[in-house]
Amino acid sequence: MRISTVIDPAHGGGTPAGRSAPFGARGVTGLLEKDVTLGVARRVATHLGGEARLTRQADVNLSLGERALAAGQVGARAFISLHAGAGANRPEIWVHTRSSTRSAALADNLSRELACFGARVRRGDLAVLHPNVHPLEQAACVVELGGLGQVEGERRLRDANHLEVVAQAIARGVRGFLGLGQRAYGYVARGLELDLTDFDESQFNVYPDDQTAGFPARVTRAELDSIKGSWDRMMRATGLELNGSDADLRAFRKKLCDCMVTSKVVRDAFLGIAADDGFKVSMDIGRGQPRVFVDAFEFSGNASPPTTGRGRHTIDLTDFDKFPRVSTTEHHYMMTLSENLIHALVEAAAGVRSPISAATPAIPDPDRARFLASHFHAIDEENRYCSEQGMHGMLDHFQPVESDAGATLTWHLQEGASDAAMETWHLTRGPSGVLDVLTSLDYNL
């Protein structure tokens, strides 16, 4: 069988070979780039069968020229050099600044398949991709698998399940480029379609990359593909698991989709959870839940996130459903809905990923510490949403919430040392006797 693809696991060995460093990047706990790239390359080659060949099968180092020429020697139509540097904590596909249209097409296929991980295509003068060392008819790309220089990035690159999903995506991208199969987010081999129940694609406004900056309601085609892939993962309880009745889950998914249409911050929060294979976030969706006001983070069953890999959050749709009635305008309603949704998503994700556990030394109350850390992160994302939407003022981490015997809760949104706005929630007692029923909401500039 003719070799159609050459996979190049970058680095290797213990000594330099020309401009090729032996070990590559080193993770914060010692994981080496050369080992990551070889492991993923073998997985990709397995999925491509006899059509693929590796530039190295063992722990040896080849020069950049030797790597590039290996593809030309067998007449391969595609050359992919795998790296896992210390930079971006998401996949990147690189093509040369003088790349051919074939290279651009291969990069496009790879980015689509890796879209659920936030992949993007970039251009640069990378020596291993220089047109002089690749035949005109050969496509050449570098795939950066993720950032070894960050704890989260290294954790993913140690996860065998994550590496397998990435390898499958790369193989699908190659086969799609070669015309050997259509991409379908990993389910084409099993004959399954994307499960986009309650996902209304028609709401999204798709624009070219250069026309989306500054417009949070605009998405690129790649971003929309990424959202759809992540939505499918959520529907299959991967990354984000939703629990509740069918009616409540449909209502929640409708709100989630609506908010993603108008805000990139909401989309980022969702994608960051749904694409994470290491930590599953669980959200219980219900109505009229006692002592749950809008949302609540639960620590039970989550005492040691690095071990259990599980977090849980509760959403009370009774309160969420009241936002249209208690808000002053439709825009205010969407802002309130989005802010609270962002807070719940981010707080849940940050809580389960937190390194703080019951066994953490020098922290007398680890549950409280983990809650505050995740809560503050959620506030930061709320503030980012406010800025995105052109709202006045920001919330401070340690600003006390003003309360009138619990019947009202008032937040001051600040610009510098001054108040820019105030938001007041008016509450009454529910069936359980607790002040947890929202009756009205004031927003004063």
Backbone torsions as a table, in degrees:
resi	resn	phi	psi	omega
1	MET	NA	137.0	180.0
2	ARG	-68.6	139.8	177.0
3	ILE	-78.7	113.8	-179.2
4	SER	-93.6	-22.4	-173.1
5	THR	-139.0	137.1	171.8
6	VAL	-114.4	124.3	178.0
7	ILE	-103.3	126.7	-176.1
8	ASP	-111.2	103.7	173.9
9	PRO	-77.7	106.7	-171.1
10	ALA	-63.1	153.5	177.4
11	HIS	69.4	-166.9	-178.5
12	GLY	133.4	163.1	178.1
13	GLY	67.1	-159.8	-178.4
14	GLY	-128.2	1.7	179.9
15	THR	-132.4	152.0	179.4
16	PRO	-64.3	151.5	173.1
17	ALA	-131.7	97.4	-172.6
18	GLY	63.1	-125.0	179.9
19	ARG	-94.1	9.1	179.5
20	SER	-94.2	111.6	178.2
21	ALA	-71.0	146.8	-174.1
22	PRO	-70.6	-45.0	-171.4
23	PHE	-97.0	-25.9	-174.2
24	GLY	73.4	-152.4	-179.7
25	ALA	-73.3	156.5	178.4
26	ARG	-123.7	128.3	179.4
27	GLY	-70.1	166.4	-176.5
28	VAL	-65.3	-21.7	175.9
29	THR	-112.0	15.3	170.3
30	GLY	103.9	-1.7	178.7
31	LEU	-65.6	132.2	-175.8
32	LEU	-99.3	140.2	179.9
33	GLU	-58.3	-40.3	-176.0
34	LYS	-61.7	-32.4	-179.9
35	ASP	-76.5	-37.8	178.4
36	VAL	-63.4	-47.6	-175.3
37	THR	-65.6	-38.4	179.6
38	LEU	-67.6	-40.5	179.6
39	GLY	-63.5	-43.4	179.6
40	VAL	-70.1	-40.0	179.7
41	ALA	-59.0	-42.0	178.7
42	ARG	-63.8	-39.1	178.9
43	ARG	-65.2	-44.0	180.0
44	VAL	-61.7	-46.0	-179.3
45	ALA	-61.2	-36.6	178.0
46	THR	-61.4	-42.7	-178.9
47	HIS	-71.7	-25.4	178.6
48	LEU	-90.1	-8.3	177.3
49	GLY	66.1	-143.3	-176.6
50	GLY	-73.4	-1.0	-179.5
51	GLU	-78.8	-13.8	-172.0
52	ALA	-116.6	151.5	175.1
53	ARG	-138.2	145.9	177.5
54	LEU	-96.5	148.0	175.6
55	THR	-71.8	-24.6	174.5
56	ARG	-146.7	142.4	177.9
57	GLN	-107.0	-10.3	-176.0
58	ALA	-132.0	-175.3	-176.9
59	ASP	-83.9	72.2	177.9
60	VAL	-127.8	159.4	-178.7
61	ASN	-112.6	130.2	177.1
62	LEU	-114.0	150.1	176.6
63	SER	-70.6	162.8	179.9
64	LEU	-60.9	-38.3	179.0
65	GLY	-64.3	-42.9	178.9
66	GLU	-63.3	-36.7	179.8
67	ARG	-64.7	-48.7	-177.0
68	ALA	-67.3	-40.6	-177.5
69	LEU	-69.1	-22.6	-178.8
70	ALA	-60.4	-33.6	-179.3
71	ALA	-72.6	-38.7	-180.0
72	GLY	-68.0	-31.6	-177.2
73	GLN	-66.2	-28.1	-179.4
74	VAL	-105.0	3.3	178.8
75	GLY	69.1	31.6	-178.6
76	ALA	-67.5	144.7	177.8
77	ARG	-86.1	-17.8	-178.3
78	ALA	-138.6	138.0	176.4
79	PHE	-127.2	125.1	179.6
80	ILE	-128.7	119.3	177.2
81	SER	-100.2	121.1	-177.1
82	LEU	-94.2	133.8	177.9
83	HIS	-135.0	163.1	175.5
84	ALA	-149.0	69.6	-174.2
85	GLY	-74.9	-168.5	-176.4
86	ALA	-95.6	9.8	-174.1
87	GLY	-90.1	-119.8	-171.5
88	ALA	-59.0	139.5	-179.1
89	ASN	-90.2	38.7	175.9
90	ARG	-157.3	158.9	-178.1
91	PRO	-63.7	145.4	173.7
92	GLU	-133.5	138.7	176.7
93	ILE	-111.3	122.4	-176.7
94	TRP	-108.3	139.7	169.4
95	VAL	-126.0	157.3	180.0
96	HIS	-71.1	151.0	179.7
97	THR	-61.8	-22.8	177.0
98	ARG	-109.5	29.7	-175.2
99	SER	-67.8	158.0	176.7
100	SER	-80.1	168.1	176.5
101	THR	-64.3	-26.9	178.0
102	ARG	-66.0	-43.0	178.2
103	SER	-63.0	-41.5	178.5
104	ALA	-62.5	-38.3	179.8
105	ALA	-67.1	-41.3	177.4
106	LEU	-63.2	-44.4	178.8
107	ALA	-60.6	-39.2	-179.9
108	ASP	-64.1	-43.4	178.5
109	ASN	-63.6	-42.9	179.9
110	LEU	-65.7	-41.4	-178.5
111	SER	-65.8	-35.8	178.0
112	ARG	-65.0	-43.7	-178.7
113	GLU	-69.4	-27.9	179.8
114	LEU	-99.6	12.8	-175.2
115	ALA	-62.5	-32.7	-178.0
116	CYS	-67.3	-13.2	175.2
117	PHE	-100.2	8.6	179.5
118	GLY	80.2	24.6	-176.6
119	ALA	-65.2	150.3	176.0
120	ARG	-142.4	157.9	179.7
121	VAL	-98.5	133.8	179.1
122	ARG	-131.4	160.8	179.9
123	ARG	-121.4	143.8	178.4
124	GLY	-167.5	165.9	-179.2
125	ASP	-88.7	68.6	-179.9
126	LEU	-85.4	127.7	-174.1
127	ALA	-60.6	-38.9	-176.9
128	VAL	-68.6	-13.4	179.0
129	LEU	-107.2	3.8	-174.2
130	HIS	-58.0	132.7	-178.2
131	PRO	-56.3	-25.8	-178.8
132	ASN	-66.3	-21.5	-177.1
133	VAL	-106.0	6.5	177.6
134	HIS	-128.2	134.7	176.5
135	PRO	-59.3	154.0	-176.8
136	LEU	-57.4	-35.5	-175.4
137	GLU	-84.3	2.5	-176.0
138	GLN	-102.8	131.6	175.4
139	ALA	-88.3	139.6	-177.3
140	ALA	-137.4	129.6	179.7
141	CYS	-140.8	154.6	167.5
142	VAL	-108.2	132.6	175.3
143	VAL	-112.5	113.4	172.7
144	GLU	-86.0	120.5	-172.6
145	LEU	-81.0	-18.6	-178.8
146	GLY	150.5	172.6	-172.9
147	GLY	-91.8	108.9	175.7
148	LEU	-71.4	-16.6	-177.0
149	GLY	-78.6	-0.2	-179.7
150	GLN	-122.1	145.9	-177.8
151	VAL	-56.8	-46.7	-178.0
152	GLU	-63.8	-41.8	179.6
153	GLY	-63.5	-43.9	179.8
154	GLU	-66.1	-37.8	178.9
155	ARG	-59.3	-43.4	179.4
156	ARG	-64.5	-39.7	-176.7
157	LEU	-76.0	-6.1	171.4
158	ARG	-94.8	-13.0	-174.3
159	ASP	-83.5	112.8	-177.2
160	ALA	-61.0	-37.6	179.6
161	ASN	-64.9	-42.2	178.5
162	HIS	-62.9	-44.9	-179.0
163	LEU	-63.2	-35.4	179.1
164	GLU	-67.1	-42.3	178.5
165	VAL	-62.9	-42.5	178.8
166	VAL	-63.4	-44.8	-179.5
167	ALA	-62.1	-41.8	177.7
168	GLN	-61.5	-41.0	-180.0
169	ALA	-64.2	-42.7	178.6
170	ILE	-63.0	-43.8	179.6
171	ALA	-62.1	-40.5	177.9
172	ARG	-64.7	-39.2	178.6
173	GLY	-61.9	-40.8	178.2
174	VAL	-65.8	-46.9	-178.4
175	ARG	-64.4	-36.7	176.6
176	GLY	-63.6	-41.0	178.0
177	PHE	-64.6	-40.1	-178.9
178	LEU	-78.1	-4.7	-179.6
179	GLY	76.9	26.7	-176.8
180	LEU	-101.6	4.0	-179.5
181	GLY	169.0	153.4	179.7
182	GLN	-95.0	144.1	179.1
183	ARG	-73.9	146.0	176.2
184	ALA	-154.5	41.4	175.0
185	TYR	55.1	34.4	173.0
186	GLY	92.7	-6.5	-176.1
187	TYR	-105.1	0.5	-178.2
188	VAL	-62.9	-36.8	-178.4
189	ALA	-66.3	-28.5	-179.6
190	ARG	-96.6	2.5	177.5
191	GLY	70.6	24.5	-178.1
192	LEU	-103.8	150.0	175.4
193	GLU	-97.7	163.8	173.7
194	LEU	-61.9	137.0	175.7
195	ASP	-92.8	99.0	-177.4
196	LEU	-111.0	35.0	177.5
197	THR	-53.4	127.4	179.0
198	ASP	70.0	8.8	176.4
199	PHE	-96.4	115.8	-176.7
200	ASP	-100.3	89.5	-177.6
201	GLU	-62.1	-27.8	-176.3
202	SER	-65.6	-17.5	179.6
203	GLN	-73.4	-24.3	-172.0
204	PHE	-83.6	138.3	177.9
205	ASN	-99.7	110.3	-175.6
206	VAL	-93.9	127.4	-179.0
207	TYR	-131.4	159.8	172.6
208	PRO	-62.0	157.0	-177.4
209	ASP	-52.2	-41.0	-173.7
210	ASP	-79.0	2.0	-179.9
211	GLN	-117.5	10.6	-176.6
212	THR	-103.2	-18.1	-175.9
213	ALA	-59.2	129.9	177.2
214	GLY	83.0	0.9	-179.9
215	PHE	-123.1	91.9	-175.1
216	PRO	-62.5	-19.4	-179.8
217	ALA	-84.4	-4.9	-179.6
218	ARG	-98.7	140.9	177.4
219	VAL	-127.4	154.2	172.3
220	THR	-87.0	164.7	177.6
221	ARG	-62.1	-39.6	179.6
222	ALA	-63.7	-40.3	179.6
223	GLU	-66.0	-41.5	179.2
224	LEU	-63.7	-41.3	176.5
225	ASP	-60.4	-39.8	179.2
226	SER	-64.5	-41.5	178.9
227	ILE	-63.4	-43.0	-179.4
228	LYS	-64.1	-42.2	177.8
229	GLY	-62.9	-40.6	179.8
230	SER	-71.5	-34.3	176.8
231	TRP	-62.4	-42.5	177.4
232	ASP	-60.4	-41.3	178.3
233	ARG	-62.9	-41.0	177.5
234	MET	-61.5	-42.8	-179.4
235	MET	-63.2	-23.0	178.6
236	ARG	-103.1	16.5	175.7
237	ALA	59.4	37.5	175.7
238	THR	-108.9	122.7	-178.0
239	GLY	84.6	-61.2	178.5
240	LEU	-121.8	122.3	-179.4
241	GLU	-114.0	124.0	178.9
242	LEU	-106.0	132.4	-179.9
243	ASN	-121.6	136.7	179.3
244	GLY	154.9	-177.3	178.6
245	SER	-70.8	159.6	-179.8
246	ASP	-58.1	-41.5	-178.6
247	ALA	-65.2	-42.6	-179.7
248	ASP	-68.5	-38.7	179.2
249	LEU	-66.7	-38.2	176.7
250	ARG	-63.3	-42.3	-180.0
251	ALA	-63.6	-42.2	-180.0
252	PHE	-66.6	-44.5	-179.5
253	ARG	-63.0	-35.0	176.6
254	LYS	-62.6	-43.9	178.9
255	LYS	-64.9	-41.8	179.9
256	LEU	-61.7	-46.5	-179.9
257	CYS	-62.9	-44.2	179.5
258	ASP	-58.5	-43.1	-177.9
259	CYS	-70.5	-34.3	178.6
260	MET	-67.3	-27.9	179.7
261	VAL	-60.8	-38.1	-171.5
262	THR	-102.9	-4.2	-174.5
263	SER	-143.9	124.8	174.0
264	LYS	-70.5	-29.2	178.9
265	VAL	-63.3	-42.1	176.9
266	VAL	-64.8	-42.5	179.1
267	ARG	-61.4	-42.5	179.6
268	ASP	-62.1	-41.7	-179.5
269	ALA	-62.8	-42.8	-179.9
270	PHE	-67.3	-47.6	-178.1
271	LEU	-62.6	-37.7	-179.1
272	GLY	-63.5	-28.8	178.3
273	ILE	-86.2	-51.3	-172.2
274	ALA	-63.6	-28.0	-177.2
275	ALA	-92.4	1.2	-176.9
276	ASP	-91.0	109.3	-179.1
277	ASP	-82.5	-12.8	-175.6
278	GLY	-83.9	-37.0	-176.6
279	PHE	-126.2	123.5	176.9
280	LYS	-93.6	131.3	175.7
281	VAL	-103.0	126.4	178.2
282	SER	-107.6	136.4	178.6
283	MET	-128.5	123.8	176.7
284	ASP	-91.3	121.5	-177.0
285	ILE	-108.4	123.8	-179.3
286	GLY	-156.7	-169.3	-178.6
287	ARG	-135.9	145.0	175.4
288	GLY	57.6	34.9	-177.8
289	GLN	-77.6	125.7	-175.7
290	PRO	-61.7	137.3	177.1
291	ARG	63.7	17.4	172.2
292	VAL	-114.1	110.7	179.0
293	PHE	-104.6	107.7	-177.2
294	VAL	69.2	-64.6	178.0
295	ASP	-154.3	162.7	178.8
296	ALA	-153.2	139.3	177.2
297	PHE	-94.7	135.3	-178.7
298	GLU	-114.0	134.8	-179.0
299	PHE	-98.4	-13.5	-178.3
300	SER	-60.3	135.6	-179.1
301	GLY	74.4	11.3	-175.5
302	ASN	-137.1	35.5	-173.9
303	ALA	-69.9	-26.6	-177.9
304	SER	-137.2	83.2	-175.7
305	PRO	-52.8	-42.4	-178.4
306	PRO	-61.2	-24.5	-179.2
307	THR	-92.4	-50.1	-175.2
308	THR	-81.6	-29.7	-179.7
309	GLY	58.7	41.1	-176.2
310	ARG	-144.3	134.8	175.9
311	GLY	-132.4	161.5	-177.0
312	ARG	-143.1	139.4	176.9
313	HIS	-137.0	151.7	-179.7
314	THR	-117.7	130.2	176.3
315	ILE	-112.6	128.5	176.0
316	ASP	-102.3	105.0	-176.8
317	LEU	-67.5	-20.4	177.2
318	THR	-58.0	-43.8	178.6
319	ASP	-72.8	-42.4	179.3
320	PHE	-60.5	-37.9	-178.1
321	ASP	-69.5	-18.9	-178.9
322	LYS	-83.1	-14.6	-176.9
323	PHE	-53.9	-43.0	179.8
324	PRO	-62.5	-33.4	-176.3
325	ARG	-80.5	-31.0	-175.2
326	VAL	-97.0	-12.4	-179.7
327	SER	-83.4	156.3	-174.3
328	THR	-80.9	-32.9	-178.9
329	THR	-140.0	166.7	177.3
330	GLU	-61.6	-39.2	179.3
331	HIS	-65.6	-42.5	178.9
332	HIS	-62.5	-38.1	177.5
333	TYR	-60.3	-47.9	-178.7
334	MET	-65.0	-36.3	177.6
335	MET	-64.5	-45.8	-179.4
336	THR	-63.3	-45.2	178.6
337	LEU	-60.7	-47.6	-177.6
338	SER	-65.4	-43.2	-179.9
339	GLU	-59.2	-46.1	-178.0
340	ASN	-70.6	-34.6	177.1
341	LEU	-67.0	-44.9	176.9
342	ILE	-57.3	-46.5	-177.1
343	HIS	-59.9	-45.3	-178.5
344	ALA	-64.9	-46.7	-178.9
345	LEU	-62.0	-49.7	-175.5
346	VAL	-68.7	-41.8	-179.7
347	GLU	-62.7	-42.1	179.0
348	ALA	-63.7	-45.9	-178.6
349	ALA	-65.6	-44.6	-179.6
350	ALA	-65.6	-34.0	180.0
351	GLY	-66.5	-43.5	-177.7
352	VAL	-74.7	-26.4	-179.5
353	ARG	-87.0	-8.1	-174.9
354	SER	-62.8	136.5	177.2
355	PRO	-77.1	-7.5	-179.7
356	ILE	-75.2	130.6	178.8
357	SER	-142.2	178.3	-179.5
358	ALA	-61.8	-22.7	-178.0
359	ALA	-94.9	2.9	-178.6
360	THR	-68.4	121.9	-178.4
361	PRO	-70.4	155.7	173.9
362	ALA	67.3	12.2	175.1
363	ILE	-121.9	105.3	-174.0
364	PRO	-66.5	-29.6	-177.9
365	ASP	-131.0	80.2	-174.3
366	PRO	-62.8	-34.8	177.8
367	ASP	-60.8	-45.3	179.2
368	ARG	-64.7	-42.2	-179.6
369	ALA	-64.0	-42.1	-179.8
370	ARG	-67.9	-38.3	177.6
371	PHE	-61.7	-48.0	-177.8
372	LEU	-61.7	-42.1	-179.6
373	ALA	-62.1	-44.8	-179.6
374	SER	-70.9	-36.1	178.6
375	HIS	-64.7	-43.2	179.7
376	PHE	-65.3	-38.5	177.9
377	HIS	-63.3	-39.0	178.3
378	ALA	-65.1	-38.9	177.1
379	ILE	-62.7	-41.0	178.5
380	ASP	-58.7	-42.0	-179.9
381	GLU	-71.6	-33.7	173.0
382	GLU	-60.2	-43.5	179.3
383	ASN	-64.8	-37.3	176.7
384	ARG	-64.0	-36.9	176.3
385	TYR	-64.7	-44.2	178.7
386	CYS	-56.9	-45.0	179.0
387	SER	-63.9	-42.7	179.6
388	GLU	-59.0	-39.2	-175.3
389	GLN	-89.9	2.2	178.9
390	GLY	73.3	25.7	180.0
391	MET	-81.1	160.3	-179.9
392	HIS	-91.5	133.8	170.3
393	GLY	85.9	159.7	179.9
394	MET	-132.6	152.3	174.3
395	LEU	-86.2	142.6	176.8
396	ASP	-97.1	144.3	-179.2
397	HIS	-55.0	-45.0	-170.4
398	PHE	-103.9	11.7	179.7
399	GLN	-68.7	124.0	178.9
400	PRO	-69.0	143.2	176.6
401	VAL	-85.4	123.1	178.5
402	GLU	-72.4	138.0	-177.3
403	SER	-139.8	137.4	175.7
404	ASP	-104.3	88.5	-178.8
405	ALA	53.4	27.2	178.9
406	GLY	83.5	-9.3	-176.8
407	ALA	-80.2	-20.5	175.1
408	THR	-134.7	148.8	174.3
409	LEU	-128.1	124.1	-176.3
410	THR	-122.2	128.0	175.4
411	TRP	-110.4	138.1	176.3
412	HIS	-102.0	121.4	176.3
413	LEU	-95.3	122.7	-168.7
414	GLN	-110.5	149.0	168.3
415	GLU	-124.0	106.8	-172.7
416	GLY	69.0	-128.7	-180.0
417	ALA	-95.9	2.1	-175.2
418	SER	-111.1	155.1	174.9
419	ASP	-78.1	129.7	175.9
420	ALA	-99.2	-27.2	-178.8
421	ALA	-164.1	163.0	174.7
422	MET	-131.6	140.3	176.7
423	GLU	-123.3	122.9	-176.5
424	THR	-122.0	128.2	177.6
425	TRP	-105.4	129.6	178.6
426	HIS	-104.1	128.8	-173.1
427	LEU	-122.4	153.7	169.7
428	THR	-129.8	170.5	-177.0
429	ARG	-80.5	136.5	176.7
430	GLY	-88.7	-173.1	-179.0
431	PRO	-57.0	-28.6	-179.3
432	SER	-82.4	-1.7	-179.5
433	GLY	85.0	3.0	-179.3
434	VAL	-97.7	143.7	176.9
435	LEU	-72.8	82.8	-177.3
436	ASP	-138.0	21.2	178.6
437	VAL	-113.6	118.8	-178.1
438	LEU	-79.1	128.1	179.9
439	THR	-113.0	-33.3	177.9
440	SER	-160.1	168.7	-175.5
441	LEU	-147.6	127.7	179.5
442	ASP	-112.0	139.3	177.1
443	TYR	-131.7	109.5	-173.4
444	ASN	-114.9	121.3	175.5
445	LEU	-83.7	NA	NA
